Amino acid sequence: MGETTVLADDMPLDPRREISARLERLDGQLARMLRVGAEDAMLNDLNMIQHEIATLRLIFNSPWDNDKRRDLRMPSSIATIATVRGAEADCVVEDMSVGGALVHLDVDIRPGETIELTLPETGLVSARVVNISATGIHLAFPDINDEQISTILDFLQANYWR
């Protein structure tokens, strides 16, 4: 991993995100191989490899000492709907945790504003815009309840431990 990719605002792209994306692709390839089937011994080996890949993804996506975030986040590309000032807008969730999300939203929005975000299996979650950067709109979930936390954790776990 020689050079560091630089974004428009001179912020280096996190190399962990690229590694996690590559591991996710490998995990998908293994899942397809497992669906096709093989001998029992080979299936066992493939399952062990898939588990190791999931573990590595979990490590790379967990908060590190220099991270502002405190929660495990899952890289994703989830298309959803956000409600901003009463109007619905298409939204893509790039990564998510129980504490917040990084989203792309084609709406003029400012830090401090509150929006409603529809999350998979969780429903509507109130989110506060904490920052806007070249990587997207950074949201925090200040009023998330225990049931929503549990649902998001289940969603994150299902995507790491298929």
Sequence and secondary structure as in RCSB ss.txt:
>XXXX:A:sequence
MGETTVLADDMPLDPRREISARLERLDGQLARMLRVGAEDAMLNDLNMIQHEIATLRLIFNSPWDNDKRRDLRMP
SSIATIATVRGAEADCVVEDMSVGGALVHLDVDIRPGETIELTLPETGLVSARVVNISATGIHLAFPDINDEQIS
TILDFLQANYWR
>XXXX:A:secstr
  S  B TTS B  HHHHHHHHHHHHHHHHHHHHHH   HHHHHHHHHHHHHHHHHHHHHHS  TT S  S  EE
EEEEEEEEETTEEEEEEEEEE SSEEEEEE S   TT EEEEEETTTEEEEEEEEEEETTEEEEE TT  HHHHH
HHHHHHHHHH  
